[in-house]
Amino acid sequence: MSSSNAFSTQGAAVARRTPIPPPSALTAVVSRHRKELGTLGVTVPFFAYTACFLLAPTLIVVFGAFSSADGGFTLANFRRLAEANTIAAFGTSILVSMISALIGSVVGALASYALVIGSRPNGLARRLIGAISSVLAQFGGVMLAFAFIATLGINGVGTMLLQQLFGVTVNPNWLSTMPGLVMIYSYFQIPLMIIIFLPAVDSMLPQWREAAESLGGSTWQYWTRVAGPILAPRFISALLLLFANAFSAYATAAALFSQRSILVPLMIQGAMRNEMDVNQQGFAQVLAFAMVVVVALAMLLSHAVEKRAGRWQ
């Protein structure tokens, strides 16, 4: 027992005499810049993803629009932008995008306001509608086209029910028209507007309305002089975002209009698939470049409006 105590005492003395090695330079640097390294570890994958899937395709489109079939510089690809069918396709795309954006923004804004005044901030209804809107806002493409065809197509469930119960015959080609396309686009535009605009409506303090009423202001004066000027920039910004979202949509329209190129994305598809004319590839790049310009202008305008709304935050 005494020898064990002596051994322990001797080991403790040796441990006290042994100097603790200083931390290495790398360890010191890591400890000093731990926060910066964590931020760098998060941002580098994001910027790498953005460069691969956003910046690189954009640069390919820009260089391809100004390149000829043999790889030289040319402006001949832009001549076809003045053709009647190209102008018509851009007009149809802008019209469909604007109408669906207006429907989505108005209905979505009203739904957001009804949700704010009719439910608690953390209530079940708010969470349920938020989750459903998040899913439906991403429900597009071929799946959405198939859902509408299965519902309102020639032999769709809704078409058969309307015919059997009410004797109403639905035009089988209605989904392949501009009103049908606007209705389908509105299906994912409205939930997207709810997601975007709900925080703006939620930020309206009830004390503002109480202050307006205490000063003798009416409901009309409150909305036109207090709530309206605050929400208008957010509404316009969301409207522009919905426009860009519809303008760049492709798969849904491609599933409905397989033989007609009435929209710019469908014209790009037709030009890319053309194997008879080598200049069609350059024309497709020009169309994509024009779409990038339109979307960029919409996003710049949206950003400018958001900066104006930021002073109320």
C-alpha positions as CSV (number, residue, x, y, z in Angstrom):
1,M,0.0,0.0,0.0
2,S,2.9,2.3,0.9
3,S,4.8,1.5,-2.3
4,S,1.6,2.4,-4.3
5,N,1.3,5.7,-2.6
6,A,5.0,6.5,-3.2
7,F,4.6,5.6,-6.9
8,S,1.6,7.9,-7.2
9,T,3.4,10.8,-5.5
10,Q,6.4,10.3,-7.8
11,G,4.2,10.3,-10.9
12,A,2.5,13.5,-9.8
13,A,5.8,15.2,-9.2
14,V,7.1,14.1,-12.7
15,A,3.9,15.4,-14.3
16,R,4.3,18.8,-12.5
17,R,7.9,19.1,-13.7
18,T,7.0,18.2,-17.4
19,P,6.3,21.4,-19.3
20,I,3.0,21.6,-21.2
21,P,3.8,22.0,-24.9
22,P,2.7,25.2,-26.5
23,P,-0.1,25.1,-29.0
24,S,1.0,24.9,-32.6
25,A,0.7,27.9,-34.9
26,L,-2.0,26.2,-36.9
27,T,-4.1,25.6,-33.8
28,A,-3.7,29.2,-32.8
29,V,-4.7,30.4,-36.2
30,V,-7.8,28.1,-36.3
31,S,-8.9,29.3,-32.8
32,R,-8.5,32.9,-33.8
33,H,-10.4,32.6,-37.1
34,R,-12.9,29.9,-36.2
35,K,-15.9,32.1,-37.0
36,E,-14.4,33.2,-40.4
37,L,-13.6,29.6,-41.3
38,G,-17.1,28.6,-40.5
39,T,-18.6,31.3,-42.6
40,L,-16.2,30.4,-45.4
41,G,-17.2,26.7,-45.2
42,V,-20.8,27.7,-45.7
43,T,-20.4,30.3,-48.4
44,V,-17.9,28.5,-50.7
45,P,-20.3,25.6,-51.5
46,F,-23.1,28.1,-52.2
47,F,-21.0,30.2,-54.5
48,A,-19.7,27.1,-56.2
49,Y,-23.2,25.9,-56.8
50,T,-24.2,29.3,-58.1
51,A,-21.2,29.5,-60.4
52,C,-21.9,26.0,-61.9
53,F,-25.7,26.3,-62.4
54,L,-26.3,30.0,-62.8
55,L,-23.2,31.9,-63.8
56,A,-21.8,29.3,-66.2
57,P,-25.0,28.7,-68.2
58,T,-25.6,32.5,-68.4
59,L,-22.1,33.0,-69.8
60,I,-22.6,30.2,-72.3
61,V,-25.8,31.8,-73.5
62,V,-24.2,35.3,-73.8
63,F,-21.2,34.0,-75.8
64,G,-23.3,31.7,-77.9
65,A,-25.6,34.6,-78.9
66,F,-22.7,36.5,-80.4
67,S,-21.0,33.5,-82.0
68,S,-21.5,32.2,-85.5
69,A,-21.6,28.6,-86.6
70,D,-17.8,28.5,-87.2
71,G,-17.1,30.1,-83.8
72,G,-16.5,33.7,-84.9
73,F,-18.1,36.9,-83.7
74,T,-21.4,37.8,-85.4
75,L,-24.6,39.9,-84.9
76,A,-26.5,38.0,-87.5
77,N,-28.2,35.9,-84.9
78,F,-30.1,38.9,-83.6
79,R,-31.8,39.6,-87.0
80,R,-34.5,37.0,-86.4
81,L,-35.7,38.8,-83.3
82,A,-37.5,41.2,-85.6
83,E,-39.5,38.4,-87.3
84,A,-43.2,38.3,-86.8
85,N,-43.4,34.9,-85.1
86,T,-40.6,35.9,-82.7
87,I,-42.3,39.1,-81.7
88,A,-45.6,37.2,-81.3
89,A,-44.0,34.6,-79.1
90,F,-42.5,37.3,-76.9
91,G,-45.8,39.1,-76.8
92,T,-47.7,36.0,-75.8
93,S,-45.1,35.1,-73.1
94,I,-45.2,38.6,-71.6
95,L,-49.0,38.6,-71.7
96,V,-49.5,35.2,-70.1
97,S,-46.8,36.0,-67.5
98,M,-48.4,39.4,-66.6
99,I,-52.0,38.1,-66.4
100,S,-51.0,35.1,-64.3
101,A,-48.8,37.3,-62.1
102,L,-51.7,39.8,-61.6
103,I,-54.1,37.0,-60.7
104,G,-51.6,35.3,-58.4
105,S,-50.6,38.6,-56.7
106,V,-54.2,39.8,-56.1
107,V,-55.6,36.5,-54.9
108,G,-52.5,35.7,-52.9
109,A,-52.5,39.1,-51.2
110,L,-56.1,38.8,-50.3
111,A,-55.5,35.3,-49.0
112,S,-52.5,36.5,-46.9
113,Y,-54.6,39.3,-45.4
114,A,-57.4,36.9,-44.6
115,L,-54.9,34.5,-43.0
116,V,-53.4,37.2,-40.8
117,I,-56.7,38.5,-39.5
118,G,-58.3,35.1,-39.2
119,S,-55.6,33.0,-37.5
120,R,-53.0,33.2,-34.8
121,P,-49.3,33.7,-35.8
122,N,-48.3,30.2,-34.6
123,G,-51.7,28.6,-35.0
124,L,-52.5,25.4,-36.9
125,A,-54.2,27.2,-39.8
126,R,-51.2,29.4,-40.4
127,R,-48.7,26.5,-40.3
128,L,-51.0,24.3,-42.4
129,I,-51.5,26.8,-45.2
130,G,-47.9,27.8,-45.1
131,A,-46.9,24.1,-45.6
132,I,-49.4,23.6,-48.4
133,S,-48.3,26.8,-50.2
134,S,-44.7,25.7,-50.0
135,V,-45.6,22.5,-51.7
136,L,-47.9,23.9,-54.4
137,A,-45.5,26.7,-55.3
138,Q,-43.0,24.0,-56.4
139,F,-45.7,21.8,-58.0
140,G,-45.1,22.6,-61.7
141,G,-43.8,21.1,-64.9
142,V,-45.1,17.9,-66.4
143,M,-46.7,16.8,-63.2
144,L,-48.9,19.9,-63.1
145,A,-49.9,19.5,-66.8
146,F,-50.8,15.9,-66.2
147,A,-52.9,16.8,-63.2
148,F,-54.9,19.3,-65.2
149,I,-55.2,16.9,-68.2
150,A,-56.4,14.1,-65.9
151,T,-59.0,16.5,-64.4
152,L,-60.1,18.7,-67.2
153,G,-58.8,16.9,-70.3
154,I,-60.9,15.0,-72.9
155,N,-61.5,12.1,-70.6
156,G,-60.7,13.9,-67.3
157,V,-62.6,13.2,-64.1
158,G,-63.9,16.8,-63.9
159,T,-64.9,16.8,-67.5
160,M,-66.9,13.6,-67.2
161,L,-68.6,14.8,-64.0
162,L,-69.7,18.1,-65.5
163,Q,-71.1,16.3,-68.5
164,Q,-73.0,13.6,-66.6
165,L,-74.3,15.8,-63.7
166,F,-74.9,19.1,-65.4
167,G,-74.8,18.4,-69.1
168,V,-71.9,20.8,-69.5
169,T,-69.4,19.9,-72.3
170,V,-65.9,21.2,-71.7
171,N,-63.9,22.1,-74.8
172,P,-61.2,19.4,-75.0
173,N,-58.7,21.9,-76.3
174,W,-59.3,24.5,-73.7
175,L,-56.2,23.7,-71.7
176,S,-54.1,24.3,-74.8
177,T,-55.4,27.9,-75.1
178,M,-54.1,31.1,-73.5
179,P,-56.9,31.2,-70.8
180,G,-56.2,27.6,-69.9
181,L,-52.5,28.3,-69.7
182,V,-53.1,31.3,-67.5
183,M,-55.3,29.2,-65.2
184,I,-52.6,26.5,-64.9
185,Y,-49.9,29.1,-64.2
186,S,-52.1,30.7,-61.5
187,Y,-52.2,27.4,-59.7
188,F,-48.5,27.8,-58.6
189,Q,-48.5,31.6,-58.7
190,I,-51.0,32.1,-55.9
191,P,-49.2,29.9,-53.3
192,L,-45.9,31.6,-54.2
193,M,-47.5,35.0,-53.6
194,I,-48.8,33.8,-50.2
195,I,-45.2,32.7,-49.2
196,I,-43.8,36.1,-50.4
197,F,-46.4,38.5,-49.2
198,L,-47.5,36.9,-45.9
199,P,-44.5,38.3,-43.9
200,A,-45.2,41.8,-45.3
201,V,-48.9,41.7,-44.1
202,D,-47.8,40.1,-40.9
203,S,-45.5,43.1,-40.2
204,M,-48.4,45.5,-40.1
205,L,-48.8,46.6,-36.5
206,P,-52.4,46.8,-35.1
207,Q,-51.3,50.0,-33.3
208,W,-51.1,51.8,-36.6
209,R,-54.7,51.2,-37.3
210,E,-55.6,52.2,-33.7
211,A,-53.7,55.4,-34.0
212,A,-55.4,56.2,-37.3
213,E,-58.8,55.6,-35.8
214,S,-58.0,57.6,-32.7
215,L,-57.1,60.6,-35.0
216,G,-60.5,60.3,-36.7
217,G,-59.3,58.4,-39.8
218,S,-61.6,56.1,-41.6
219,T,-60.9,52.6,-43.0
220,W,-60.4,54.1,-46.5
221,Q,-57.9,56.7,-45.2
222,Y,-56.0,54.0,-43.2
223,W,-55.6,51.8,-46.3
224,T,-54.8,54.7,-48.7
225,R,-52.5,56.7,-46.4
226,V,-50.9,54.2,-44.0
227,A,-51.2,50.5,-45.0
228,G,-51.3,51.1,-48.7
229,P,-48.0,53.0,-49.1
230,I,-46.3,50.5,-46.8
231,L,-47.5,47.4,-48.6
232,A,-47.4,48.8,-52.2
233,P,-43.6,48.3,-52.7
234,R,-43.8,44.8,-51.4
235,F,-46.8,44.0,-53.6
236,I,-45.1,45.4,-56.7
237,S,-41.9,43.5,-55.9
238,A,-43.8,40.3,-55.5
239,L,-45.7,41.0,-58.7
240,L,-42.4,41.3,-60.6
241,L,-41.1,38.1,-59.1
242,L,-44.2,36.3,-60.1
243,F,-43.9,37.7,-63.6
244,A,-40.3,36.4,-63.9
245,N,-41.4,33.1,-62.5
246,A,-44.1,32.6,-65.2
247,F,-41.9,34.1,-68.0
248,S,-39.2,31.5,-67.4
249,A,-41.6,28.5,-67.0
250,Y,-41.1,25.8,-69.6
251,A,-42.1,22.2,-68.8
252,T,-45.8,22.9,-68.1
253,A,-46.3,24.7,-71.4
254,A,-44.1,22.1,-73.3
255,A,-46.4,19.3,-72.1
256,L,-49.5,21.2,-73.2
257,F,-48.3,22.7,-76.5
258,S,-46.3,19.9,-78.1
259,Q,-46.7,21.1,-81.7
260,R,-46.9,24.9,-81.3
261,S,-44.2,27.3,-80.3
262,I,-46.4,30.1,-79.0
263,L,-44.0,30.9,-76.1
264,V,-40.4,31.9,-76.1
265,P,-39.2,28.8,-74.2
266,L,-41.0,26.6,-76.7
267,M,-39.3,28.5,-79.6
268,I,-36.0,27.8,-77.9
269,Q,-36.9,24.1,-77.7
270,G,-37.8,24.0,-81.4
271,A,-34.6,25.8,-82.4
272,M,-32.4,23.4,-80.3
273,R,-34.1,20.4,-81.9
274,N,-33.7,21.6,-85.4
275,E,-31.1,19.6,-87.2
276,M,-31.6,21.0,-90.7
277,D,-30.2,24.6,-90.1
278,V,-27.0,25.0,-88.2
279,N,-27.8,28.7,-87.5
280,Q,-30.8,27.6,-85.4
281,Q,-28.4,26.9,-82.4
282,G,-27.3,30.6,-82.5
283,F,-30.9,31.7,-82.7
284,A,-31.8,29.6,-79.7
285,Q,-29.0,31.3,-77.8
286,V,-30.3,34.7,-78.8
287,L,-33.8,33.9,-77.6
288,A,-32.3,32.7,-74.3
289,F,-30.2,35.8,-74.0
290,A,-33.3,38.0,-74.6
291,M,-35.1,36.1,-71.8
292,V,-32.2,36.6,-69.5
293,V,-32.4,40.4,-70.2
294,V,-36.1,40.5,-69.6
295,V,-35.8,38.6,-66.3
296,A,-32.8,40.6,-65.2
297,L,-34.8,43.9,-65.8
298,A,-37.7,42.5,-63.8
299,M,-35.4,41.5,-60.9
300,L,-33.5,44.9,-60.9
301,L,-36.8,46.7,-60.7
302,S,-38.0,44.4,-58.0
303,H,-34.7,45.1,-56.0
304,A,-35.2,48.8,-56.4
305,V,-38.8,48.6,-55.0
306,E,-37.6,46.3,-52.2
307,K,-35.0,49.0,-51.2
308,R,-37.8,51.5,-50.9
309,A,-39.8,49.1,-48.7
310,G,-36.8,48.4,-46.5
311,R,-37.0,51.8,-44.8
312,W,-40.2,50.6,-43.1
313,Q,-38.5,47.5,-41.5
